[in-house]
Amino acid sequence: MSIFSARKPRGFNHHFIYVDERKERIKEIEQRARERSGLPARAERRSDHLRGAFRNDSLKRRQAVQHRLLLFYIACLLILLLALMMMGFLF
């Protein structure tokens, strides 16, 4: 065995046996979003165009949650002020 004639390792070639259901579901969701938004057919290979559509929905949900949380804090503050007024600590 010499240093200069070292054998290369055998190549690795993997073929999938099972189908990835998650990837298929994602492709179906992307296809439906593409059909709803009216994207051109050449955008089928690039999912970059779809990111904005999903981002807008999640942004609306996040803003709604923040709005409800703000209303909750305001209601708690009003209840606390009312309780303090009734006990005679304020005014």
C-alpha positions as CSV (number, residue, x, y, z in Angstrom):
1,M,0.0,0.0,0.0
2,S,1.4,3.3,-1.0
3,I,0.3,6.8,-0.1
4,F,-0.1,7.9,-3.7
5,S,-2.4,5.2,-4.8
6,A,-5.0,5.4,-2.1
7,R,-8.4,4.0,-3.1
8,K,-11.4,6.3,-3.2
9,P,-14.4,5.3,-1.2
10,R,-17.4,3.9,-3.1
11,G,-20.0,6.5,-4.0
12,F,-23.3,6.7,-2.2
13,N,-26.6,6.8,-4.1
14,H,-29.8,6.9,-2.2
15,H,-33.2,6.3,-3.7
16,F,-36.3,7.1,-1.6
17,I,-38.4,4.1,-0.8
18,Y,-41.2,5.9,1.1
19,V,-43.1,9.0,0.0
20,D,-42.7,12.1,2.1
21,E,-46.3,13.0,2.9
22,R,-45.3,16.4,4.4
23,K,-43.7,17.5,1.2
24,E,-46.7,16.5,-0.8
25,R,-49.0,18.4,1.5
26,I,-46.8,21.5,1.2
27,K,-46.9,21.3,-2.6
28,E,-50.7,21.0,-2.5
29,I,-51.0,24.1,-0.3
30,E,-48.6,26.0,-2.5
31,Q,-50.6,25.0,-5.6
32,R,-53.9,26.2,-4.0
33,A,-52.3,29.5,-2.9
34,R,-50.9,29.9,-6.4
35,E,-54.3,29.4,-7.9
36,R,-56.0,31.8,-5.5
37,S,-53.4,34.6,-6.0
38,G,-53.3,34.2,-9.7
39,L,-49.5,33.8,-10.0
40,P,-48.1,33.0,-13.4
41,A,-47.2,29.4,-14.3
42,R,-43.4,30.1,-14.3
43,A,-43.7,30.7,-10.5
44,E,-44.4,27.1,-9.9
45,R,-40.7,26.3,-9.3
46,R,-40.1,29.2,-6.9
47,S,-42.0,29.4,-3.7
48,D,-40.6,32.8,-2.9
49,H,-43.7,34.5,-4.4
50,L,-45.9,32.7,-2.0
51,R,-44.2,33.9,1.2
52,G,-46.0,37.2,1.2
53,A,-49.5,35.6,0.9
54,F,-48.9,33.5,4.1
55,R,-47.2,36.4,5.9
56,N,-50.1,38.7,5.5
57,D,-52.5,36.2,7.1
58,S,-50.2,35.5,10.1
59,L,-49.6,39.3,10.5
60,K,-53.4,39.9,10.7
61,R,-53.8,37.2,13.3
62,R,-50.9,38.5,15.4
63,Q,-52.3,42.1,15.3
64,A,-55.7,40.7,16.4
65,V,-54.2,39.0,19.3
66,Q,-52.2,42.1,20.3
67,H,-55.4,44.1,20.0
68,R,-57.3,41.7,22.4
69,L,-54.4,41.8,24.8
70,L,-54.4,45.6,24.9
71,L,-58.1,45.6,25.6
72,F,-57.6,43.1,28.4
73,Y,-55.0,45.3,30.0
74,I,-57.2,48.4,29.7
75,A,-60.1,46.5,31.3
76,C,-58.0,45.3,34.2
77,L,-56.7,48.8,34.8
78,L,-60.2,50.2,34.8
79,I,-61.4,47.5,37.2
80,L,-58.4,48.3,39.5
81,L,-59.1,52.0,39.5
82,L,-62.8,51.4,40.2
83,A,-61.9,49.2,43.1
84,L,-59.5,51.8,44.5
85,M,-62.2,54.5,44.2
86,M,-64.7,52.4,46.0
87,M,-62.3,51.7,48.9
88,G,-61.7,55.4,49.2
89,F,-58.0,55.5,48.2
90,L,-58.6,57.7,45.2
91,F,-60.7,60.9,45.2
